[in-house]
């Protein structure tokens, strides 16, 4: 028995466009304009991803899609249809980003659609491969955004991050940022740790690293002479009460 579609923006667009056939239709132009064949929305999507079809014809269809997108509200039904036509080229990246970055599938799909529409708006009119340009750009942008979002791990509670007990007080908190140099060993992403102010006032940074089981990593972060910088650690106060 087939699984139900994953809930998210893609499923919403699929449901909306399942019986949609906006006007004016896309046209399959393999010869003269007089011989162009009007296509239903489902026929157009099939042609866009049919590798056996002439590349020039598929590129012409993508140029027509760009024109429909620029119709805006004047092209009734086309704004959603434009998104629907791009979904086959975005689905694989949606799955991979959600899995690799441990992100919510719905959020990934929404970001991909945004990147897709941005790429459509920027595609060059004279591009020899507008479809490939749009889909590659959209997927690359989405990957970059989610990798950047995943790069920083925020820990509001040291107890849950390193197992160290934390006591709350009314004097605010301090934050430590550990920012490793690209390619360094040990921690591979920035880490932010927040603790109550009374736990760190008057304590050297080395003592903090020891308490958080980062002593050896912190030692490697020192910049000695003209050697290579491995990482940066910064300590700052972020708030007080009263």
MIBALUM-917693 format. One line per field, with one value per atom (N, C-alpha, C): atom name; x, y, z; residue in three letters. Coordinates in Angstrom, 2 decimals, padded with zeros to 5 digits. Example, Ala and Ser with C-alpha at 12.3 -4.5 7.8 and 13.67 -1.06 7.14 Angstrom:
// residues 2
site = (N  CA  C  N  CA  C)
X = (013.19  012.30  013.20  012.85  013.67  012.90)
Y = (-005.69  -004.50  -003.30  -002.25  -001.06  000.03)
Z = (007.80  007.80  007.80  007.08  007.14  007.87)
code = (ALA  ALA  ALA  SER  SER  SER)
//
This chain:
// residues 242
site = (N  CA  C  N  CA  C  N  CA  C  N  CA  C  N  CA  C  N  CA  C  N  CA  C  N  CA  C  N  CA  C  N  CA  C  N  CA  C  N  CA  C  N  CA  C  N  CA  C  N  CA  C  N  CA  C  N  CA  C  N  CA  C  N  CA  C  N  CA  C  N  CA  C  N  CA  C  N  CA  C  N  CA  C  N  CA  C  N  CA  C  N  CA  C  N  CA  C  N  CA  C  N  CA  C  N  CA  C  N  CA  C  N  CA  C  N  CA  C  N  CA  C  N  CA  C  N  CA  C  N  CA  C  N  CA  C  N  CA  C  N  CA  C  N  CA  C  N  CA  C  N  CA  C  N  CA  C  N  CA  C  N  CA  C  N  CA  C  N  CA  C  N  CA  C  N  CA  C  N  CA  C  N  CA  C  N  CA  C  N  CA  C  N  CA  C  N  CA  C  N  CA  C  N  CA  C  N  CA  C  N  CA  C  N  CA  C  N  CA  C  N  CA  C  N  CA  C  N  CA  C  N  CA  C  N  CA  C  N  CA  C  N  CA  C  N  CA  C  N  CA  C  N  CA  C  N  CA  C  N  CA  C  N  CA  C  N  CA  C  N  CA  C  N  CA  C  N  CA  C  N  CA  C  N  CA  C  N  CA  C  N  CA  C  N  CA  C  N  CA  C  N  CA  C  N  CA  C  N  CA  C  N  CA  C  N  CA  C  N  CA  C  N  CA  C  N  CA  C  N  CA  C  N  CA  C  N  CA  C  N  CA  C  N  CA  C  N  CA  C  N  CA  C  N  CA  C  N  CA  C  N  CA  C  N  CA  C  N  CA  C  N  CA  C  N  CA  C  N  CA  C  N  CA  C  N  CA  C  N  CA  C  N  CA  C  N  CA  C  N  CA  C  N  CA  C  N  CA  C  N  CA  C  N  CA  C  N  CA  C  N  CA  C  N  CA  C  N  CA  C  N  CA  C  N  CA  C  N  CA  C  N  CA  C  N  CA  C  N  CA  C  N  CA  C  N  CA  C  N  CA  C  N  CA  C  N  CA  C  N  CA  C  N  CA  C  N  CA  C  N  CA  C  N  CA  C  N  CA  C  N  CA  C  N  CA  C  N  CA  C  N  CA  C  N  CA  C  N  CA  C  N  CA  C  N  CA  C  N  CA  C  N  CA  C  N  CA  C  N  CA  C  N  CA  C  N  CA  C  N  CA  C  N  CA  C  N  CA  C  N  CA  C  N  CA  C  N  CA  C  N  CA  C  N  CA  C  N  CA  C  N  CA  C  N  CA  C  N  CA  C  N  CA  C  N  CA  C  N  CA  C  N  CA  C  N  CA  C  N  CA  C  N  CA  C  N  CA  C  N  CA  C  N  CA  C  N  CA  C  N  CA  C  N  CA  C  N  CA  C  N  CA  C  N  CA  C  N  CA  C  N  CA  C  N  CA  C  N  CA  C  N  CA  C  N  CA  C  N  CA  C  N  CA  C  N  CA  C  N  CA  C  N  CA  C  N  CA  C  N  CA  C  N  CA  C  N  CA  C  N  CA  C  N  CA  C  N  CA  C  N  CA  C  N  CA  C  N  CA  C  N  CA  C  N  CA  C  N  CA  C  N  CA  C  N  CA  C  N  CA  C  N  CA  C  N  CA  C  N  CA  C  N  CA  C  N  CA  C  N  CA  C  N  CA  C  N  CA  C  N  CA  C  N  CA  C  N  CA  C  N  CA  C  N  CA  C  N  CA  C  N  CA  C  N  CA  C  N  CA  C  N  CA  C  N  CA  C  N  CA  C  N  CA  C  N  CA  C  N  CA  C  N  CA  C  N  CA  C  N  CA  C  N  CA  C  N  CA  C  N  CA  C  N  CA  C  N  CA  C  N  CA  C  N  CA  C)
X = (000.85  000.00  000.89  000.68  001.56  001.41  002.51  002.48  001.81  001.13  000.53  001.61  001.33  002.36  002.77  004.06  004.57  003.87  003.31  002.62  003.61  003.26  004.15  003.69  004.50  004.13  003.99  004.88  004.80  003.45  002.99  001.71  000.55  000.63  -000.42  -000.50  000.67  000.70  000.20  000.59  000.12  -001.40  -002.00  -003.46  -004.13  -003.57  -004.16  -004.12  -003.03  -002.82  -003.21  -003.72  -004.01  -005.00  -005.98  -006.97  -006.90  -005.78  -005.65  -005.20  -005.68  -005.25  -005.32  -004.38  -004.43  -004.21  -004.74  -004.59  -003.76  -003.04  -002.87  -001.96  -002.25  -001.48  -000.06  000.84  002.17  002.04  002.97  002.87  004.17  004.00  005.13  005.50  006.63  007.01  008.23  007.97  009.07  009.36  008.46  008.65  008.20  007.32  006.81  005.76  005.48  004.49  003.11  002.84  001.54  001.32  002.40  002.29  002.45  002.56  002.75  001.54  001.82  000.76  000.50  -000.74  -001.04  -000.94  -000.39  -000.20  -001.01  -001.59  -002.18  -001.04  -001.37  -000.33  000.44  -000.26  000.41  001.27  000.81  001.61  002.87  002.73  003.89  004.94  004.50  005.46  006.16  005.42  006.03  007.09  006.79  007.74  008.98  008.83  009.96  011.05  010.66  011.62  011.85  011.38  011.56  012.89  013.89  015.23  015.29  014.28  014.29  013.81  013.25  012.77  013.91  013.81  014.84  015.10  016.37  016.75  016.26  016.29  015.85  014.36  013.58  012.14  011.88  012.59  012.43  012.86  013.93  014.39  013.35  012.69  011.64  010.47  010.14  009.06  009.42  010.67  011.09  011.01  011.34  011.24  009.78  008.86  007.44  006.99  007.57  007.23  007.67  008.85  009.33  008.36  007.86  006.89  005.60  005.14  003.91  004.11  005.28  005.54  005.46  005.92  005.93  004.55  003.58  002.21  001.62  002.12  001.60  000.13  -000.64  -002.07  -002.86  -002.21  -002.90  -003.04  -002.21  -002.31  -002.97  -004.29  -005.03  -004.59  -004.21  -003.82  -002.36  -001.65  -000.28  000.74  000.58  001.59  001.80  000.72  000.86  001.32  000.83  001.21  002.71  003.28  004.72  005.50  005.04  005.69  005.53  004.33  004.06  004.96  005.21  006.06  007.51  007.92  009.30  009.51  008.43  008.57  009.40  009.24  010.06  011.57  011.97  013.40  013.87  012.91  013.26  013.11  012.35  012.01  013.25  014.16  015.33  016.14  016.33  017.07  016.31  014.98  014.18  014.42  014.43  014.66  016.08  017.06  018.46  018.78  018.27  018.53  017.89  016.63  015.94  016.67  017.16  017.84  019.23  019.99  021.37  021.44  020.55  020.59  019.63  018.96  017.99  016.98  016.47  015.55  014.13  013.17  011.77  011.53  010.91  010.70  009.88  008.85  008.02  008.80  009.72  010.53  011.50  012.05  012.97  012.23  011.03  010.26  009.93  009.54  009.22  010.44  011.61  012.84  013.20  013.02  013.32  012.41  011.13  010.21  010.60  010.98  011.43  012.66  013.63  014.85  014.54  013.61  013.20  012.59  011.69  011.06  012.07  013.00  014.06  014.92  015.25  016.07  015.33  014.03  013.24  013.25  013.16  013.12  014.45  015.54  016.86  017.41  016.71  017.26  017.42  018.52  018.80  017.88  017.37  016.45  017.13  018.40  019.12  019.85  019.54  020.20  019.90  020.94  020.74  020.07  020.13  019.52  018.85  017.76  017.12  016.62  016.09  015.60  016.70  017.81  018.94  019.50  019.58  020.10  019.22  017.91  016.97  017.04  016.97  016.93  018.26  019.37  020.68  020.84  020.46  020.58  019.70  018.45  017.52  018.04  018.48  018.95  020.25  021.14  022.40  022.16  021.25  020.93  020.33  019.41  018.79  019.81  020.69  021.74  022.60  023.00  023.86  023.16  021.88  021.14  021.02  020.72  020.55  021.87  022.93  024.25  024.69  024.41  024.75  023.93  022.65  021.80  022.25  022.77  023.20  024.57  025.34  026.74  026.89  025.89  025.99  025.05  025.60  024.82  024.69  023.47  023.23  022.87  023.57  023.27  022.89  021.60  021.15  021.45  021.70  021.88  023.08  024.13  025.34  025.03  024.06  023.74  023.33  022.56  022.13  023.21  024.14  025.16  026.36  026.83  028.03  027.83  026.63  026.39  026.79  027.21  027.62  026.40  026.28  025.12  025.12  023.94  023.79  022.81  023.18  022.29  021.88  020.61  020.12  020.31  020.54  020.53  019.99  019.92  019.27  020.27  021.52  022.54  022.83  021.97  022.19  023.02  023.42  024.19  025.39  026.34  027.49  027.41  027.99  028.05  029.49  029.81  031.11  030.87  031.54  031.50  032.81  032.73  033.91  033.77  034.68  034.58  035.81  035.72  036.90  037.29  038.57  039.06  038.70  038.38  038.00  039.13  038.77  039.75  040.45  040.14  040.80  040.19  040.96  040.47  039.65  039.00  038.19  036.80  036.23  034.90  034.90  033.88  033.87  032.87  032.17  031.19  031.21  030.82  030.77  029.83  030.20  029.37  029.18  027.94  027.67  027.12  027.74  027.34  026.97  025.81  025.35  025.28  025.78  025.74  025.39  024.85  024.57  025.84  025.69  026.84  027.69  027.04  027.83  028.74  028.50  029.33  030.66  030.73  031.92  032.64  032.03  032.70  033.98  035.06  036.35  037.02  036.46  037.05  037.75  038.97  039.71  039.07  039.30  038.74  039.23  040.47  041.00  040.23  039.79  039.01  037.65  037.08  035.82  035.99  037.06  037.31  037.48  038.15  038.35  037.02  036.15  034.86  033.96  034.15  033.29  033.97  035.06  035.75  036.27  036.75  037.28  038.73  039.36  040.69  041.69  041.74  042.72  042.42  041.14  040.77  041.12  040.88  041.18  042.68  043.50  044.95  045.36  044.72  045.06  044.61  043.76  043.24  044.15  045.21  046.11  046.89  047.08  047.85  049.29  050.19  051.58  052.47  053.14  054.06  053.35  053.93  053.37  052.66  052.29  051.63  050.20  049.55  048.21  047.17  046.23  045.17  044.19  043.87  042.99  041.56  041.36  040.00  040.03  038.84  038.70  037.68  037.96  037.01  036.76  035.51  035.18  034.19  034.34  033.48  032.81  031.49  030.79  029.57  029.20  027.99  026.83  025.69  024.58  023.34  023.36  022.17  022.24  021.54  021.42  019.97  019.59  018.26  018.41  017.45  017.50  018.27)
Y = (-001.19  000.00  001.24  002.19  003.37  004.22  004.86  005.73  007.06  007.69  009.00  010.03  011.08  012.11  012.78  013.17  013.84  015.19  015.47  016.75  017.91  018.91  020.04  020.84  021.81  022.71  021.97  021.02  020.28  019.57  018.94  018.23  019.19  020.37  021.37  021.80  022.08  022.49  021.37  020.13  018.98  018.89  019.04  018.95  020.10  021.28  022.45  022.33  021.78  021.76  020.44  019.49  018.16  018.25  019.14  019.29  020.68  021.35  022.72  022.73  023.70  023.86  025.35  026.14  027.60  028.03  029.19  029.78  031.05  031.42  030.68  029.46  028.41  027.17  027.35  026.51  026.41  025.73  026.05  025.51  024.78  023.63  022.83  023.29  024.01  024.63  023.93  022.92  022.18  022.71  023.48  024.07  025.51  025.85  027.22  027.45  028.71  029.06  028.54  028.49  028.03  026.56  025.80  024.37  024.04  025.06  024.83  024.11  023.17  022.36  022.83  023.24  023.60  022.38  022.56  021.46  021.70  020.63  020.72  020.86  021.19  021.38  020.09  018.98  017.69  017.29  017.56  017.27  018.12  019.38  020.27  019.78  019.34  018.88  017.61  016.73  015.51  015.85  016.82  017.20  017.86  018.63  019.34  018.39  017.21  016.28  015.03  015.07  013.96  014.14  013.37  013.51  013.09  012.36  011.95  013.08  014.12  015.26  016.21  016.88  017.82  018.87  019.08  020.02  021.44  021.81  023.16  023.35  022.29  022.38  022.52  021.74  021.85  023.23  023.75  025.09  026.15  025.99  026.93  026.87  025.67  025.54  026.28  026.16  026.86  028.37  028.85  030.30  030.74  029.90  030.22  030.24  029.35  029.32  030.62  031.10  032.38  033.49  033.47  034.48  034.40  033.16  032.98  033.49  033.27  033.74  035.26  035.91  037.37  037.96  037.11  037.59  037.99  037.35  037.64  037.30  038.18  037.94  038.06  038.58  038.68  037.32  036.37  035.02  034.11  034.09  033.35  031.89  031.43  030.04  029.76  030.67  030.38  030.48  031.39  031.44  030.09  029.39  028.08  027.03  027.14  026.18  026.24  027.43  027.59  026.81  026.87  026.11  024.62  024.19  022.77  022.19  022.97  022.50  022.29  022.97  022.81  021.74  021.20  020.24  019.00  018.38  017.19  017.45  018.68  019.01  019.40  019.54  019.96  018.84  017.80  016.78  016.07  015.71  014.97  015.79  017.08  017.94  018.13  018.20  018.34  017.17  015.96  014.78  014.77  015.07  015.01  016.08  017.29  018.36  018.03  017.58  017.25  016.15  015.16  014.03  014.45  015.13  015.49  016.53  017.53  018.62  018.42  017.28  016.98  018.11  018.55  019.68  019.19  020.02  019.71  019.76  018.69  018.60  019.78  020.19  021.30  022.59  022.84  024.06  024.01  022.83  022.67  022.92  022.37  022.55  024.03  024.72  026.13  026.93  026.61  027.32  027.01  025.76  025.39  026.13  026.24  026.95  028.43  029.02  030.42  030.58  029.69  029.76  029.52  028.64  028.34  029.57  030.25  031.44  032.57  032.69  033.69  033.39  032.12  031.73  031.97  031.69  031.96  033.44  034.29  035.73  036.25  035.52  036.00  035.33  034.30  033.55  034.45  034.27  035.07  034.65  035.62  035.35  034.52  034.77  034.08  032.83  032.34  031.14  029.94  029.15  027.97  026.83  026.89  025.84  026.48  027.21  027.92  026.98  025.81  024.88  024.38  023.96  023.49  024.59  025.80  026.94  027.24  027.22  027.52  026.46  025.20  024.13  024.00  024.12  024.05  025.19  026.40  027.57  027.42  026.99  026.85  025.84  024.69  023.64  024.05  024.70  025.15  026.18  027.12  028.14  027.50  026.56  025.91  025.12  024.40  023.66  024.61  025.73  026.69  027.24  027.56  028.11  027.11  025.85  024.87  024.42  024.40  024.09  025.19  026.43  027.54  027.49  027.11  027.02  025.90  024.84  023.69  023.90  024.85  025.01  025.43  026.12  026.59  025.80  025.20  024.47  025.34  025.67  026.52  025.65  025.85  025.12  026.11  026.19  027.11  026.58  025.30  024.68  023.75  024.10  023.27  021.88  021.78  020.48  019.48  019.97  019.06  018.88  019.83  019.77  018.94  019.12  018.43  017.63  017.65  016.90  017.62  018.88  019.63  020.26  020.24  020.84  022.36  022.92  024.36  024.87  025.97  026.59  027.96  028.28  029.56  030.63  031.85  032.95  034.18  035.30  036.49  037.50  037.09  038.04  037.96  037.30  037.21  035.99  035.90  034.76  035.22  034.31  034.53  033.52  033.88  032.97  032.78  031.56  031.26  030.79  031.37  030.92  030.25  029.03  028.31  028.24  028.87  028.97  028.32  027.04  026.36  026.85  026.79  027.14  026.02  026.38  025.38  024.35  023.08  022.03  021.59  022.20  021.82  020.53  019.84  018.63  018.98  017.98  018.22  018.68  019.61  020.10  020.71  020.37  020.80  021.89  022.40  023.47  024.41  025.67  026.60  026.08  026.31  025.89  027.09  027.33  028.41  027.79  028.13  027.58  028.74  028.67  029.72  029.18  029.97  029.57  030.78  030.57  031.69  032.46  033.77  034.63  034.20  033.74  033.44  032.24  031.46  030.29  030.65  031.84  032.15  033.41  034.25  035.48  035.14  035.75  035.54  034.23  033.50  032.21  032.40  031.88  032.00  031.14  031.54  030.78  029.34  029.15  027.78  026.90  027.48  026.73  026.34  027.25  026.94  025.77  025.83  024.75  023.43  023.45  022.24  021.70  022.62  022.21  021.61  022.08  021.59  020.50  019.94  018.84  019.25  020.53  021.04  021.51  021.05  021.58  021.34  020.11  019.80  020.57  020.69  021.45  022.92  023.47  024.88  025.14  024.18  024.36  024.45  023.62  023.63  024.86  025.67  026.87  028.07  027.93  029.08  029.38  030.66  031.10  031.33  030.46  030.53  031.01  032.13  032.66  032.93  032.39  032.58  031.32  030.46  029.22  029.44  028.34  028.40  028.52  029.45  029.60  028.44  027.79  026.63  027.01  027.93  028.31  029.58  030.13  031.30  030.98  031.41  031.27  032.65  033.06  034.36  034.19  035.05  035.01  036.37  036.38  037.66  037.49  038.60  038.60  039.04  038.34  038.63  039.16  039.29  039.85  039.90  040.84  040.95  041.23  040.83  041.15  042.09  042.99  043.89  045.15)
Z = (000.00  000.00  000.00  -000.91  -000.97  000.28  000.67  001.83  001.48  002.42  002.14  001.92  001.13  000.88  002.17  002.23  003.43  003.58  004.77  004.95  004.81  004.08  003.88  002.68  002.32  001.23  -000.10  -000.36  -001.62  -001.74  -000.66  -000.68  -000.91  -000.30  -000.48  -001.95  -002.54  -003.95  -004.85  -004.54  -005.32  -005.31  -004.13  -004.02  -004.79  -004.68  -005.32  -006.84  -007.36  -008.81  -009.48  -008.70  -009.26  -010.43  -010.35  -011.43  -012.06  -011.87  -012.37  -013.83  -014.57  -015.96  -016.31  -015.76  -015.94  -017.38  -017.68  -019.00  -018.90  -019.96  -021.21  -021.03  -021.76  -021.65  -022.18  -021.66  -022.26  -023.61  -024.51  -025.87  -026.23  -026.84  -027.30  -028.69  -028.80  -030.08  -030.65  -031.45  -032.09  -033.48  -034.02  -035.34  -035.32  -036.21  -036.29  -035.20  -034.92  -033.91  -034.31  -035.61  -036.08  -035.75  -035.65  -035.38  -033.91  -033.06  -031.63  -031.04  -030.12  -029.52  -028.09  -027.75  -026.36  -025.46  -024.26  -023.32  -022.05  -021.54  -020.20  -019.20  -017.97  -016.96  -016.71  -016.62  -016.38  -017.59  -018.79  -019.98  -020.01  -019.61  -019.59  -018.60  -017.41  -016.41  -016.88  -017.53  -018.05  -019.09  -019.96  -021.01  -020.43  -019.36  -018.77  -018.27  -017.80  -017.20  -018.05  -019.29  -020.22  -020.95  -020.55  -021.14  -022.60  -023.05  -024.46  -025.38  -024.77  -025.56  -025.88  -026.99  -027.43  -026.35  -026.02  -024.97  -025.29  -026.56  -026.95  -026.67  -026.86  -026.62  -025.12  -024.31  -022.86  -022.36  -022.92  -022.53  -022.88  -024.04  -024.43  -023.46  -022.98  -022.00  -020.71  -020.27  -019.05  -019.24  -020.42  -020.67  -020.59  -021.07  -020.96  -019.50  -018.70  -017.27  -016.60  -016.96  -016.42  -016.79  -018.03  -018.46  -017.64  -017.37  -016.58  -015.16  -014.59  -013.24  -013.18  -014.22  -014.24  -014.51  -014.84  -014.99  -013.65  -012.57  -011.23  -011.14  -010.53  -010.35  -011.64  -012.70  -013.99  -014.65  -014.26  -014.80  -013.79  -013.75  -012.73  -012.71  -011.51  -011.36  -011.63  -012.29  -012.67  -011.53  -010.57  -009.50  -008.81  -008.47  -007.84  -008.86  -010.09  -011.12  -011.42  -011.38  -011.60  -010.54  -009.29  -008.23  -008.49  -008.86  -009.09  -010.18  -011.21  -012.31  -011.87  -010.81  -010.35  -009.31  -008.74  -007.63  -007.95  -009.15  -009.42  -009.32  -009.64  -009.57  -008.18  -007.23  -005.87  -004.84  -005.16  -004.16  -003.61  -004.48  -004.01  -003.02  -003.32  -002.39  -001.09  -001.15  000.07  001.01  000.46  001.27  001.84  001.00  001.44  002.48  002.29  003.26  004.59  004.56  005.80  006.56  005.84  006.47  006.97  006.12  006.46  007.56  007.52  008.49  009.65  009.67  010.73  010.89  009.75  009.71  009.47  009.84  009.58  008.07  007.54  006.10  005.59  006.33  005.88  005.75  006.69  006.64  005.46  005.21  004.07  002.76  002.63  001.41  001.18  002.24  002.10  001.65  002.20  001.81  000.36  -000.05  -001.44  -002.42  -002.09  -002.97  -003.07  -001.95  -001.97  -002.86  -002.70  -003.52  -004.99  -005.26  -006.63  -007.31  -006.60  -007.17  -007.37  -006.42  -006.57  -007.79  -007.99  -009.13  -010.45  -010.46  -011.67  -012.01  -010.99  -011.22  -011.75  -011.50  -011.88  -013.14  -013.65  -014.77  -015.99  -016.69  -017.88  -019.03  -019.75  -020.86  -021.94  -022.16  -023.23  -022.75  -021.55  -021.04  -021.93  -022.21  -023.05  -022.29  -020.96  -020.12  -018.91  -019.13  -018.01  -016.92  -017.29  -016.29  -015.39  -016.00  -015.20  -014.33  -014.88  -014.12  -012.91  -013.09  -012.00  -010.91  -011.29  -010.30  -009.56  -010.28  -009.61  -008.63  -009.06  -008.19  -006.95  -007.14  -006.01  -005.00  -005.47  -004.57  -003.88  -004.61  -004.01  -002.92  -003.16  -002.15  -000.89  -001.10  000.05  000.86  000.18  000.89  001.70  001.10  001.81  003.05  002.93  004.07  005.21  004.88  005.94  006.54  005.74  006.31  007.28  006.91  007.80  009.09  008.96  010.14  011.06  010.48  011.28  011.89  011.32  011.73  013.19  013.73  015.11  016.00  017.03  018.03  019.26  019.64  020.80  021.99  023.11  024.33  025.41  025.72  026.76  028.15  028.25  029.55  029.50  030.24  030.24  030.77  031.66  032.24  031.17  030.18  029.13  028.07  027.97  026.92  027.34  028.58  029.03  030.32  030.88  032.09  033.35  033.27  034.45  035.10  036.42  037.08  036.92  036.76  036.60  037.64  038.29  039.25  038.72  038.84  038.37  039.44  039.04  039.99  039.29  039.98  039.43  038.89  038.65  038.22  036.73  035.98  034.55  034.20  032.92  032.45  031.65  031.47  030.60  029.47  028.34  027.20  026.76  026.36  025.76  024.34  023.38  021.99  021.64  021.14  020.64  019.14  018.40  016.96  016.32  015.91  015.38  013.99  013.72  012.40  011.43  010.20  009.21  009.02  009.09  008.89  010.15  011.31  012.55  013.09  013.93  014.54  015.77  016.35  017.53  017.14  017.87  017.54  016.15  015.36  013.96  013.67  014.69  014.47  015.67  015.44  016.58  017.66  018.92  020.04  020.96  021.39  022.33  023.61  024.75  026.03  026.95  027.58  028.48  029.91  030.86  032.27  033.13  034.34  035.24  035.57  035.81  036.02  037.21  038.29  039.48  039.28  038.23  037.99  037.32  036.70  035.92  036.35  037.16  037.56  038.32  037.90  038.55  038.19  037.25  036.84  035.51  035.40  034.16  033.07  031.80  030.69  030.68  031.09  031.14  032.11  033.22  034.19  033.61  032.82  032.17  031.20  030.42  029.47  030.20  031.35  032.14  032.63  033.11  033.65  032.58  031.33  030.25  029.43  029.98  029.32  027.94  027.85  026.59  026.78  027.84  028.16  027.05  026.54  025.51  024.23  023.90  022.69  022.84  024.04  024.28  024.18  024.69  024.57  023.11  022.28  020.87  020.15  020.83  020.17  020.35  021.16  021.37  020.11  019.89  018.73  019.17  018.80  019.24  018.10  018.35  017.34  016.03  014.95  013.63  013.15  014.08  013.73  013.23  012.86  012.31  013.42  013.27  014.26  014.11  015.23  015.21  015.52  016.47  016.85  017.66  017.94  018.80  019.89  021.10  022.19  022.78  022.88  023.45  024.59  025.60  026.78  026.93  027.09  027.23  028.14  028.76  029.57  028.71  028.83  027.94  028.62  029.95  030.58  032.08  032.68  034.13  034.47  035.66  036.17  037.35  037.51  038.66  038.37)
code = (UNK  UNK  UNK  UNK  UNK  UNK  UNK  UNK  UNK  UNK  UNK  UNK  UNK  UNK  UNK  UNK  UNK  UNK  UNK  UNK  UNK  UNK  UNK  UNK  UNK  UNK  UNK  UNK  UNK  UNK  UNK  UNK  UNK  UNK  UNK  UNK  UNK  UNK  UNK  UNK  UNK  UNK  UNK  UNK  UNK  UNK  UNK  UNK  UNK  UNK  UNK  UNK  UNK  UNK  UNK  UNK  UNK  UNK  UNK  UNK  UNK  UNK  UNK  UNK  UNK  UNK  UNK  UNK  UNK  UNK  UNK  UNK  UNK  UNK  UNK  UNK  UNK  UNK  UNK  UNK  UNK  UNK  UNK  UNK  UNK  UNK  UNK  UNK  UNK  UNK  UNK  UNK  UNK  UNK  UNK  UNK  UNK  UNK  UNK  UNK  UNK  UNK  UNK  UNK  UNK  UNK  UNK  UNK  UNK  UNK  UNK  UNK  UNK  UNK  UNK  UNK  UNK  UNK  UNK  UNK  UNK  UNK  UNK  UNK  UNK  UNK  UNK  UNK  UNK  UNK  UNK  UNK  UNK  UNK  UNK  UNK  UNK  UNK  UNK  UNK  UNK  UNK  UNK  UNK  UNK  UNK  UNK  UNK  UNK  UNK  UNK  UNK  UNK  UNK  UNK  UNK  UNK  UNK  UNK  UNK  UNK  UNK  UNK  UNK  UNK  UNK  UNK  UNK  UNK  UNK  UNK  UNK  UNK  UNK  UNK  UNK  UNK  UNK  UNK  UNK  UNK  UNK  UNK  UNK  UNK  UNK  UNK  UNK  UNK  UNK  UNK  UNK  UNK  UNK  UNK  UNK  UNK  UNK  UNK  UNK  UNK  UNK  UNK  UNK  UNK  UNK  UNK  UNK  UNK  UNK  UNK  UNK  UNK  UNK  UNK  UNK  UNK  UNK  UNK  UNK  UNK  UNK  UNK  UNK  UNK  UNK  UNK  UNK  UNK  UNK  UNK  UNK  UNK  UNK  UNK  UNK  UNK  UNK  UNK  UNK  UNK  UNK  UNK  UNK  UNK  UNK  UNK  UNK  UNK  UNK  UNK  UNK  UNK  UNK  UNK  UNK  UNK  UNK  UNK  UNK  UNK  UNK  UNK  UNK  UNK  UNK  UNK  UNK  UNK  UNK  UNK  UNK  UNK  UNK  UNK  UNK  UNK  UNK  UNK  UNK  UNK  UNK  UNK  UNK  UNK  UNK  UNK  UNK  UNK  UNK  UNK  UNK  UNK  UNK  UNK  UNK  UNK  UNK  UNK  UNK  UNK  UNK  UNK  UNK  UNK  UNK  UNK  UNK  UNK  UNK  UNK  UNK  UNK  UNK  UNK  UNK  UNK  UNK  UNK  UNK  UNK  UNK  UNK  UNK  UNK  UNK  UNK  UNK  UNK  UNK  UNK  UNK  UNK  UNK  UNK  UNK  UNK  UNK  UNK  UNK  UNK  UNK  UNK  UNK  UNK  UNK  UNK  UNK  UNK  UNK  UNK  UNK  UNK  UNK  UNK  UNK  UNK  UNK  UNK  UNK  UNK  UNK  UNK  UNK  UNK  UNK  UNK  UNK  UNK  UNK  UNK  UNK  UNK  UNK  UNK  UNK  UNK  UNK  UNK  UNK  UNK  UNK  UNK  UNK  UNK  UNK  UNK  UNK  UNK  UNK  UNK  UNK  UNK  UNK  UNK  UNK  UNK  UNK  UNK  UNK  UNK  UNK  UNK  UNK  UNK  UNK  UNK  UNK  UNK  UNK  UNK  UNK  UNK  UNK  UNK  UNK  UNK  UNK  UNK  UNK  UNK  UNK  UNK  UNK  UNK  UNK  UNK  UNK  UNK  UNK  UNK  UNK  UNK  UNK  UNK  UNK  UNK  UNK  UNK  UNK  UNK  UNK  UNK  UNK  UNK  UNK  UNK  UNK  UNK  UNK  UNK  UNK  UNK  UNK  UNK  UNK  UNK  UNK  UNK  UNK  UNK  UNK  UNK  UNK  UNK  UNK  UNK  UNK  UNK  UNK  UNK  UNK  UNK  UNK  UNK  UNK  UNK  UNK  UNK  UNK  UNK  UNK  UNK  UNK  UNK  UNK  UNK  UNK  UNK  UNK  UNK  UNK  UNK  UNK  UNK  UNK  UNK  UNK  UNK  UNK  UNK  UNK  UNK  UNK  UNK  UNK  UNK  UNK  UNK  UNK  UNK  UNK  UNK  UNK  UNK  UNK  UNK  UNK  UNK  UNK  UNK  UNK  UNK  UNK  UNK  UNK  UNK  UNK  UNK  UNK  UNK  UNK  UNK  UNK  UNK  UNK  UNK  UNK  UNK  UNK  UNK  UNK  UNK  UNK  UNK  UNK  UNK  UNK  UNK  UNK  UNK  UNK  UNK  UNK  UNK  UNK  UNK  UNK  UNK  UNK  UNK  UNK  UNK  UNK  UNK  UNK  UNK  UNK  UNK  UNK  UNK  UNK  UNK  UNK  UNK  UNK  UNK  UNK  UNK  UNK  UNK  UNK  UNK  UNK  UNK  UNK  UNK  UNK  UNK  UNK  UNK  UNK  UNK  UNK  UNK  UNK  UNK  UNK  UNK  UNK  UNK  UNK  UNK  UNK  UNK  UNK  UNK  UNK  UNK  UNK  UNK  UNK  UNK  UNK  UNK  UNK  UNK  UNK  UNK  UNK  UNK  UNK  UNK  UNK  UNK  UNK  UNK  UNK  UNK  UNK  UNK  UNK  UNK  UNK  UNK  UNK  UNK  UNK  UNK  UNK  UNK  UNK  UNK  UNK  UNK  UNK  UNK  UNK  UNK  UNK  UNK  UNK  UNK  UNK  UNK  UNK  UNK  UNK  UNK  UNK  UNK  UNK  UNK  UNK  UNK  UNK  UNK  UNK  UNK  UNK  UNK  UNK  UNK  UNK  UNK  UNK  UNK  UNK  UNK  UNK  UNK  UNK  UNK  UNK  UNK  UNK  UNK  UNK  UNK  UNK  UNK  UNK  UNK  UNK  UNK  UNK  UNK  UNK  UNK  UNK  UNK  UNK  UNK  UNK  UNK  UNK  UNK  UNK  UNK  UNK  UNK  UNK  UNK  UNK  UNK  UNK  UNK  UNK  UNK  UNK  UNK  UNK  UNK  UNK  UNK  UNK)
//
